[in-house]
Amino acid sequence: MALKTFSRDQVAKLVIIDSKVYDLSKFAKVHPGGISVLLDSEIAGQDATERFYELHRTEVIEKYTRLQVGVVEGEEVAPSRVPGAISSVPYAEPTWLAPGGYHSPYYKEHHRRFQKVYRRFVEDVVVPDAQARESDGQAPSKHVVEEMCRLNILAMQIGPGKHLNGRVLMDGLISHEEFDPFIELIITQSAAKLHARGYNDGLGGGTIIGLPPVINFAQPALRDRVVEDALSGKRPICLAVTEPFAGSDVAGIRTRARKTEDGYWIVNGSKKWITTGTRAHWFTTACRTDDGEIVVLLIERGDGVETKPIKTLYSATAGTAFITFDNVRVPDSHRLGPGTPGLLIILTNFSHERWVLVAHNIARQRVIYEECMKWANQRKVFGKPLSSQAVVRQKLAAMIARFESCQSWLEAITFQMCRMSPEEQAKNLAGPIALLKMHATRESQKTAADAVQIFGGRGITKTGTSLRMHPSDESAHFVSSFGHGAVRRAFSPLSFDRLAAAPRV
Ligand SMILES: Cc1cc2nc3c(=O)[nH]c(=O)nc-3n(C[C@H](O)[C@H](O)[C@H](O)COP(=O)(O)OP(=O)(O)OC[C@H]3O[C@@H](n4cnc5c(N)ncnc54)[C@H](O)[C@@H]3O)c2cc1C
């Protein structure tokens, strides 16, 4: 075999990472610190694997495979991660997915079939866009929205119901009989893998909470039109309940709807913090009549409707809006559920919304833990990995106990959703779901605090090996930057049984 030859000068510009040889001078072109940082840092011509992973994620090296010039003779090169693969970090997957033969009463073959394909779709199609848009604050890209709609993912995120009629689910991967709230749970919890909280809300947030009142309470002709608009992604919808004056106290809303003699409503008022409101075409809007009654009107974007972005702690991709209605004319046929009190329409919507929030929250706790586990094994402090400190291992164990117990409760409730009618769910599950939301979000705040502790300064910065989180919003959901790669150490310092055998990721 003809071997490539190197001059001594050239060798000084090579570096070994994971038994692969890279050309440092090529790295220098993309490295923020330039060539001098790389040459001065005593890595040139050496095996820099350990130094590299002290400061970088695996994704960094995966991104630059084109800069690889060879491999070290006789050394085994670890295979690259297969896209969509189950994480090999212990407890990074719910137990039904974890390697080791766990049994579940809930998940069947079709759930596994769906999960496998769906995760691959998320990684291939959604994650790259989520990362780009989360940082530039733009709306989710058209090609992603179109694909989500074509596969009817957005429709499935609303759960079982008549809006699914006639729709092919995920290119026929599952049948209508197989679709159930556990498929919805898989989709919802997969969003944590985006590591992009604002993007996720921007992608489906408005539809998931804004469309169900239309599906359940609008007159058929209007319902079909709006469902098609929203689920095709062409004219999105949002839920406009909260106002500057009334948040928790929904019954205290002040947006006025005055009935005219020619069969219209004239709407005046403002709404605050409306997810995807900046881009929405339809607004499921809670209003108060002159009689003091609450009505829900479906308002179309047009004359008198103005939306402005509100800055939040997460990305502007969520499209969070301040909305003003200035003498907006709304046909009476756009009133939802004549005969059903407006407050009831709003309140029946909340349980599913809370279930979605809880599912997101618990999945994100798990993702945060995974980040912490990787970092604690990767980061050396005082000459030892962080994970060798008992206090750090105790925090990781506490995180696992928190999200695993929450997940078990969530799955128990989800199973009830599979068996109960919508009416039974409204009667029996509103309490447990609200309690779980209270419990999970409080538990997640403890995990957020522990995660910041484990990440140190990187716990509050945005770039590099950082962990971003904002435990301050209403459900204390938090976000992390896109996952670490390598677990740079064997898990031997950790005493949990499943850690010992974990391979590098
Ligand atoms: C990012 C984001 C997105 C949102 N998206 C939407 C959306 O799409 N559509 C929509 O309609 N709304 C949306 N909201 C609004 C959200 O639903 C409200 O923030 C929530 O209902 C709480 O209202 P508030 O913020 O006005 O708090 P307030 O009602 O002012 O309450 C302040 C605090 O007091 C507590 N509190 C209130 N009453 C009591 C009480 N009786 N006893 C003890 N404590 C109490 C509350 O829990 C809260 O912690 C969004 C908010 C955020 C932050």
The ligand as a Gaussian input file, in Angstrom:
#p B3LYP/6-31G(d) Opt

LIG

0 1
 C      -44.207000      31.661000      27.063000
 C      -45.674000      31.790000      27.343000
 C      -46.588000      31.359000      26.395000
 C      -47.956000      31.508000      26.634000
 N      -48.845000      31.125000      25.662000
 C      -50.170000      31.410000      25.840000
 C      -51.108000      31.141000      24.788000
 O      -50.767000      30.621000      23.724000
 N      -52.400000      31.484000      24.985000
 C      -52.844000      32.046000      26.155000
 O      -54.017000      32.333000      26.265000
 N      -51.971000      32.302000      27.166000
 C      -50.651000      32.001000      27.035000
 N      -49.761000      32.266000      28.057000
 C      -50.256000      32.855000      29.281000
 C      -50.280000      31.889000      30.465000
 O      -51.332000      30.993000      30.300000
 C      -50.388000      32.757000      31.718000
 O      -49.107000      33.278000      31.953000
 C      -50.897000      32.002000      32.908000
 O      -52.236000      31.703000      32.726000
 C      -50.711000      32.794000      34.220000
 O      -51.223000      34.087000      34.096000
 P      -50.340000      35.367000      34.535000
 O      -49.002000      35.194000      33.950000
 O      -51.106000      36.577000      34.201000
 O      -50.171000      35.243000      36.079000
 P      -51.136000      35.824000      37.208000
 O      -52.514000      35.327000      36.976000
 O      -50.922000      37.282000      37.305000
 O      -50.547000      35.139000      38.483000
 C      -49.253000      35.503000      39.021000
 C      -48.788000      34.387000      39.940000
 O      -49.719000      34.238000      41.011000
 C      -50.184000      32.907000      41.073000
 N      -51.601000      32.938000      41.443000
 C      -52.617000      33.404000      40.709000
 N      -53.779000      33.262000      41.386000
 C      -53.467000      32.686000      42.560000
 C      -54.232000      32.270000      43.672000
 N      -55.560000      32.389000      43.712000
 N      -53.583000      31.724000      44.719000
 C      -52.236000      31.594000      44.701000
 N      -51.465000      31.947000      43.665000
 C      -52.074000      32.489000      42.612000
 C      -49.994000      32.338000      39.675000
 O      -49.812000      30.924000      39.713000
 C      -48.726000      33.042000      39.230000
 O      -47.605000      32.353000      39.692000
 C      -48.402000      32.081000      27.853000
 C      -47.474000      32.491000      28.811000
 C      -46.136000      32.345000      28.566000
 C      -45.180000      32.808000      29.615000

